[in-house]
Amino acid sequence: EASLMSTIVNMAHDFVGSNNVHYLCPNGQFGTRLQGGKDCASARYIFTALHSLTRLIFPQADDALLTFQEDDGQGIEPKYYLPILPTVLMNGSDGIGTGWSTNIPPFNPSDLVAGIKSLMEDKPIPALHPWYRGFNGTITETAPLKYTIMGKLERSSDNTVTISELPINSWTSSYKEWLESMMLNDANKDGFVLSYKEFHTERKVHFVVTCDGEKLDIMESEAGGLYKKFKITSSLSVTNMHAFDEEGRIEWYDAPERILKNFYDFRMPWYERRKAHLHEQLTAEWTKLDAKARFIRLIIKKEMVISGVAKKKILAELKQRQFPTIFPSAKEKAKEAERAASGNSEESGAEEETDDSDSLAVGYGYLLNMPLWSLTLEKVQALEAQRDNKENEIRELALTSAKTLWTRDLDGFMTAWMGELQKDEVS
């Protein structure tokens, strides 16, 4: 339980150095950059829900394709999800396993989208570089897959230094403790900090440090300058990227672009499967609407009579007229049972089917269990309009490629993502 809560808290972190995209909403004190998330409240005081971006990354249209697992007879999470972006690159990953470790930094979701679109067009992937949402410093590539991360420091007067950004994973409270250790006093003759003031928020860093002006001059002239002396730089190496491949095997990746390419090759066939599933679903919906409309037309025109006619004769006539049998799914049965229990069933008041062996009665239930109000001209016209709309959707889907389906998902995500970045600028 403690491990689960830790995972939930981590998925809701939104401060600099945590997630580029947090899947859960931090409704409460989930932790800040002051202590790197360790200042989170107890689990009983926080609440959460899915973030608006989460369902754009994990489209609902793919839910039917997932392979859900069971544990002690209960349904649990699927074998794997099908995000539209490689989440291991979007939010990064680090950890230690038996015989291996991994340290994958996060990358800009916009760059990942651009990389996928380049692969769709058979173009080279633009170079990917680490990126941290909300970070106001600089990340400079000093060698292939090696970077220097610099916060923000300014000598604001002869004897004061203003620090407005810290390197990634350098938390505000920890840095304050380091400044305390650098205070000049009788016990610390090598200290160079006379005093400091804090003007932080939970999201932004702001130290104003007072030092001896002559010492500042000396430190500024040394190699690395004030940035090195005040520990405002750090290094990042992107050479220890281990991740599970599509077969569940640990593999070392020599570049983030290779992870993106592997993800693309795995993900594209699933869009083909989504298209096939959507076509099957739309066709089934069209068939049901068409059958309902045709059935009601026959009743209205009195070409088929069901009042006072034996059930077996009605079923035989429906079969003779080649009406399709449609059997409810387990999910539909559960929903109908719930509606019936609450008295809101569409077929409430209809005769209960007692002969379970009569498969035709079950298969034609979608027609024979319609309420009397359905046998009207307005209803058949509405059904025919819905049927025609479904037919148009089927035609449009047939002309839509798997790449187009993926591109639509990516574009929808990018629109929402740019809105999130605009909120960051305001805050």
Helices and strands as residue ranges (DSSP letters): H 2-12, G 43-45, H 54-57, G 60-65, E 68-71, E 74-78, H 87-90, E 93-97, E 100-104, H 109-120, E 138-143, E 146-150, E 152-155, E 160-165, H 172-181, E 193-198, E 207-211, H 213-221, H 225-229, E 233-237, E 241-244, E 250-253, H 256-300, H 311-320, H 330-342, H 359-363, H 365-368, G 372-374, H 377-398, H 402-426
